[in-house]
Amino acid sequence: MVVNENFGRLPSWKNLRSLRVAPVAVIIIILIVAASYGAPYIATADPLAIDSMLRLKPPSSDHLFGNDMFGRDVLTRVLYGGQISLAIGVGTAALAITVGTLVGLLGATGRLTDMLLMRLMDGVMAIPGILLAIALATIFGSGILTVIIALAVPEIPVVARLVRSLTLTLREQIFVEAAQSYGASTARLLFKYILPNALAPIAVQATYICGLAILFEAYLGFVGVGVPPEHPSWGNIVAEGRSVVLVAPHLILYPSAVIAVVVLAINLLGDSLRDMLDPRFTLPD
C-alpha cells in the first residue's frame, strides 16, 4: 500500500537544520535539559539546605543567582526545579496528545460518536484553560501528577479537534479508499493508515502544549495550587520570591528568565516544524 507523501512525513535533521533558528532552539533545549538532569553533578549545594546566614544574599561569585529568604542557593534550586518543570511540560503534552488523538480518531468514525465527543469537547473548551486547571488542582490537591492532569485536560479538546479534522481529510485520500476496498477494518484504517499520516501536525501541536504547560505551571505555583514547596520547580521558586521581590528581585528575575528562554526555544522549534510541514514553504539556500 502506498502512503501519501504529502502527509505525516516528519522533517529530517538536514532539512530542519536549514531553518536557521531551529538549531539554536534545539541547542538551548538540550543545554537546559542537560543542566537540569545533571544538577546533582553541577550544583554545589542541596536545594533544600537552609542557611540563615545567607538569607536574601544578592548574586555573588559563590552563589551566582543569590540566595532566597531561607538562605537556599537559587541557582541550585533552578537547576533541580528544571527536572520538575520539564517533566510537567513533557508529561502534559504526552497526556493531552494521547487522549486528544484517541478522541479525535473516534470522533471521525461515525456521526453519533462525533456528535457526542465533539459536544463534550466544546463544553470543556468553553471554560478558560487556566481557570479549569486551577479548579482541578484545587479540588484534587497539589502534586506533580495532579498538575499534569490539570494542565492536560484543557488541551485535550484542541488536540481532538485537530486530529478529527485531519482524519476527515485523510479518509478521503486514495490510499485510504484503496485500503477500504481491500476490506481493512476501521481500527486498521485509523491506526495504520490515517494516524501515521497525521503525526507531523500532531508533533507541532505537542511542542506548543509543552511550552504552554511549563508557563502555566508557573501560573499555578504563583496562585499556590501548583507543585508542593518541598519539590522545587520554576513556578514555585517564582511564587516564593514574590513576597520579597522589592528587597531581592533576583529571586524572581533568574527563574523567570529561564522559563522565558525555555518556552521561547520550544515555540521556535514548533514554528520551524510548522514551516517545514507547510507545502508552500521553500527551504532557504
N, C-alpha and C positions, 0 to 999 in steps of 0.2 A: 504494500500500500504506500503510495507516495504522499508525503506530508507537504502541505502548502508552505513554501519557504518564506512567505511574507509574514507569517505569524510565528511567535514563540521562540525565534532564534535569539538567544542571548548573545550580546556582543562579545567578541574575543578581546583579550587584553591588548592586542595590537591595535584594534580599532578604538578601544577605549582610551589608549594612551595618546592617540592623535587628537583627542579633545583635551586641550592643554590644561584645563582646570581639573580634570578628573584625577591625574596622577598626584597632584598636590593634595586633593581631598583624601585620596587613598592613603597617602603617606601620613597625613595628620591623624587619621583614624587609627592606623597601625601603631603610631607612636603613643597615642593616648591609651589604647588597649594594652600595649606592652608595658607602659609605665604603671597602669592601674593593677594589672595582674602580676607585675613584677615588684609590687610595693614592698613585700617582705625583704627583698634584696636591695631596694633603693632607699627606702625610708630609714631614717636613723633613730626613730622613736616609736613608741607604742601609741596608736591613735587614741587610746582611751586613758593614757597616763596623765594624771593630774599633777601639776606643779604650781602651787600658789605664788611662788616667787617669780614666775614668768607670766603672770596674769596680764593680758591685754598688751603684751610687748609688741612694738612695731616690727616690721621686717628687718632682719639683720643677716649678717654672714652665717650665723649659726642656725637661724630659723628664717628661711628665705621668704616665707609667707606670713611670718609673725606668729603670735600665739593668741588663743581665744580667751574667753573670760574664766576658764578653768586652768589656764596655762598649758593647754594641749597644743602641740605643733600643728598649725593649719595645713602646711604642705603635706605632712603625713596623712592627715585626715582627708585631704583632697585626693591623694593617691588611692587610699583604701576606699574612699567614697565612690571612686570611679567603678570599682567592682560591682557595687550595688546598682548604681545608676545605669551603667551599660547593660547589666543583666536585666534590669527592668525594661530598658528600651528594646532589647532583642526579644525578651520574653513576651512583651506586649505585642510586638509586630508578629511574632510566630503564632500567638494565640488568635489574634484578630484575623490574620491571613488564613489560618487553618479553618476556623469556624466560618468566616465570611465566604471562603471559597466553597465549602460544602453547601452552605445555604444558597449561594448564587447558582451552583450547578443544579441543585434540587429544584430551585425555583423555576428553572427553564425547562423542566421535564413535562410540565402539564399546566393547564390553566388554573385548576383548583389549587394545586400546590403553589403556583406562582402568586395567586391572589392572597392566600393565607400568609405565606412567608414575607412577601413584599409589604403587605399592610402592617405586619409585625415590625418589620424594619423601619417603615415610615414612622411608626409610633415611637421607636427608640430615637430616631433622628430628630423628632420634634422637640426633644429635650436637649438643651445645650450640653455639649460633651463634658465640659469641666464641672458643671453642676451635677451631672449624673455621676461622674467619678467621685466627687466629694461626698455625695449621698451614699454611694455604695461603700466607700472607705469608712464613713462614719457608722454605718449600720453593722458592718462585719468586723470592725476594729482594725487597728493598724497592723501592718505586716507586709513583707515583700510580696507574697503571693496575692494578698488582698489588693495591693496597689496595682499589680499586673492585671488582675481581673477587672478592677475598676477602670483602668485606662483602656483596656482592650474592648470592653462592651460598647462604648460609643463609636468605635472604629469599625465594628463588625458590619453594620449596615452599609457603610461606604464601600467596603470590600465586596459585600454581597451584591450590591447594585452594579459594581464594575464587572464582576465575574458573570453575572446574569446577562449583561449587555454583550459581553464577549462571546458567551455561549450561544446567544440568539444569532449573532453574526456568523460564528464559525459553523453552526449546524447547517447553514445554507451553502457551505463550500462544497466543491465537487468531491473532495476526498472523503468527507463525512457521508455524503449521499452514496458514494461507492461502498463504503463500509456497511451502510444500512442495507444496500442491495445484496450484500453477502450474508445478511442475517445477523449482524453484530447486535448484541444486547445493548440496552440503554446504558448499563454500567460500563460496558466496554467502550461505547462511544464517548461517554463523558470522561473517563479516566485514561484512556489510551490515545484517543484522537483529539478531543477538544481541550482537555486540561493542559497537555504538553504544549499546545499551540497558544495557550493563554498565559504561560508562565512569565513572559517578558513584561507585559504591563503589570502583572501582579508583583513582580520583583521591584518595579519602580514604586508602586504603592507601599511596599514593605519599607523602603528607605524613608519615605515620608512619615509613616507611622512610628518608626524607630526614633527619629528625631523629635517628633511631637511628644512621644512618651517621656523622653528624657526631660523635655521642657515642662511638661505637665507634672512630672514627679516633683519638680521644684515648686510648682504651684501648691501641690498637696502638702508638701513639707512646710511651706510658708503659712498655711492656714491650720497646721497642726494635726492633719489626718494622714500624713504620709508614713514613711519608714520610721520605726521606733528610734529614739535618740541613741540607743546602745549600738545601733548599726549605722555608722557614718555614711551618708550619701550626699551628693552635691546639693540636693534640695534641703535636707535638714541642717547642713552646715550653714547655708544662707539664712535659713529660718532662725537658727540660734543667734546669728550675728546681728539681726535686725534691731534688737533692743539696745545695742551699744554702737550702732553704726556711726553716730556723731563723734564718739570717742575713739573708736577703732574701725575706720572704714575698710581696712584691709580684710576684715572677716567676711565681708560681702563681695568686695571687689574681685579677689582672686578666684573663688569658686564660681562666681557669675561669669567671669571671663572664660573659664574652662568650659562651662556649659555653652556659652555663645559660640566658641570655636568649634566644639564637637558638633553641635546642631547645624552650624553653617556648613561644616565639611560633609556631613551626611546629606544635607539638602543639595549641595553642589554635586555630589555623586549621583543623587537621584535625578537631578536636572540633566546631567550628562547622559545617564542611561535613557532618559526620556528622549533626548535629542537623537541618540543613536538609533532608537526604535522608530523615529519619525521617517516614513518613506520619502518625505520631501527633503530630508536633511542630507547634506553633502559634507563629507569629511574635509577638513582643512588640509591644504598642501603642506 
